[in-house]
Amino acid sequence: MERKQIRDNRIKEYYADVFFDNNIQFEIKLNNIGGYFINRYKEVWSRLYNINIKEDIKHNFINTALSVLNVSSELIVLAVSVFDVIAKNIGIGDLQYNLGMVSRLRAQAGELMNDINRFLVNNIRLNEIQEFIGIKPVIEKSGTKQPSHNPRIEFCNVSFRYPNTEQFVLRNCSFTIEPHEKVSLVGLNGTGKSTIIKLLFRFYDPGEGCIKLDGTDLKEYDVYAVRKVFGVLFQDYVTYCLPIREIIALSDFSERFNDRKLKRACDISGAGEIIREWEQGFDTVLGRYYADNGKDLSGGQWQLVGLARAYFKESEFLVLDEPSAALDPISEDRIFRQLYDLSEGKSSVTISHRLSNTTLADKILVLADGRIVEQGTHTELLKQNGEYARLFKLQADRYI
């Protein structure tokens, strides 16, 4: 029953947990849909209750019958022994002996049945563990070669589609990122911009083609060493309920007590403005999952903290996926100017739908239909009057 009901129990827990998520609470209050989640919880709870109560009644009936039978054995021995004592067939000592033996027998029989029951349950648990152990592991295949700190990246006719899907995200995609080059990836939603980053970090491998670092296939490099090369802020930045020093230092956790390095990362990203007035400074807990005095941040502030985490790693290659999606225009402008000013001699790849942020890039790669359709500087692409120029003018016209 437990195995059959595990998914229903997870659904039930989900409907209960939504009330502990701040973001969902706002939606629930705004649309007055708390009753929907409560009713769905009750539906699942009632269905499981109706199934379980039948088994409980059956179990309790059998258990009561066995308990009555168990106790009646002592009553029968007691009655027979009393008659034998009255008839002087046995003595009082024999009566006590008989009752003691039956009591011990009943207790040991109960222990035996409990042991058998535990054995059967544990056997099922063991089978589940064996099934889990028997699952064929998917291990990240890694080479041994160590990458340089600022490698030349080359995508060679890369095609890729996500597992269990038919549609290709990338088709024969080719481009090069030179060392110390500032590159912007531009394109509509679903054109494969974030997928390129995931392939670069080997979260997936291309179905066709290859990716090269400094002329060598990416698969020949130690995958964890490759990931250490990059400081990263993903589009779906993660929020944690931890002290802010640990949240920022997740990119280089051994340095979490280096306050000088923490301060520098916060100053560059703009997160320093957030914590300046906090009494506990870097030891302040963000979120209130377990901390009553935890600090709540807005989406833009969380993005600044995520950006600080990328800077904290002090990598020579920065990858920023929509780093300013939740920021105000002033913060956005500062971030992109700092990105180009502070990363002199370093490489960077930025993904942004706001094309005003691409104007300072050394090279802009425009994706469409899973491939690079245009590349060049902002000025060069405007002169080509192609896809980039169309998208840029479309956004620019809204400000005129």
Beta strands, then each sheet from edge to edge (+ up, - down):
strand 1: 153-160
strand 2: 170-177
strand 3: 182-187
strand 4: 208-213
strand 5: 216-217
strand 6: 230-233
strand 7: 317-321
strand 8: 347-351
strand 9: 363-368
strand 10: 371-376
sheet 1: 2+ 1- 4+ 5-
sheet 2: 6+ 7+ 8+ 3+ 9+ 10-
end
